[in-house]
């Protein structure tokens, strides 16, 4: 069976029309009709040049010589201008012809194997086609192109085949061997989303004390934002509120008094800081602070009464 082409009468009716992107069929009338033909052929040549990028062709340098046409190939973020090349086939074998990342970087080399195309997971590559050679020669009919694969396959860019296998080796995979989530990486991206609290108590040795409640990120850096913080005073770590002579805000804004001189909700200042003023008998007290449901506790000693 063979392809049935359009009739000559149908084709003749295309004269003076545009049949494709920029391809004008000449009307074959007037003295400049041949210029219209030249323009049509030039446009077709441009289209064919793009379609035939990195196509295999029979080279006249020797009975087993073949060539690869030039073309543009993108691999990851890099666009390569491949200059093309010629190479010699292995006789009495099926030659599997492809481009590796090294070939693209060189710009004028190609890889030929006689067993098969390699696995993409082992050797990322762009298959160009196969050529069967026998008895020291080959013909055009022995060339099999793979243009669709050329346009679909993406070579590994910054990742080697060994690295790819490390990522997908099932239970034995080890992604951390290929990248590290350092402070400058993942932590920087998420630490602001996880507010924590740092507490610091001060004994003024005059019957008063202070507790600094600073909202920080996961790396311990002060967060310059306003936060809602609950804080209370007790006589034991994480204990219930116990009122003293005075427990009030020195820095921040009181949002709600839950228990006078013992338990408050506050809004920090713009630097994420809440400071509490404490007046009590000599002894050790505990200030609790809560943010996003997480509790923190810090002791402060009062002396000087």
BELGI-V728449 format. One record per helix or strand. SS is the DSSP state (h for helix, s for strand). FROM is the first residue (numbers start at 0). TO is the last residue. If there is no record, write none. Layout:
SS & FROM & TO
SS & FROM & TO
This chain:
h & 7 & 11
s & 17 & 19
s & 22 & 23
h & 32 & 50
s & 55 & 57
s & 64 & 67
s & 70 & 74
s & 77 & 81
s & 84 & 87
s & 92 & 99
h & 100 & 105
s & 110 & 112
s & 124 & 133
s & 136 & 136
h & 139 & 141
s & 142 & 144
h & 146 & 151
h & 160 & 166
h & 169 & 171
h & 174 & 176
h & 182 & 192
s & 195 & 202
s & 207 & 215
s & 221 & 221
s & 227 & 233
s & 245 & 250
s & 252 & 258
s & 262 & 266
s & 272 & 278
s & 282 & 290
s & 293 & 301
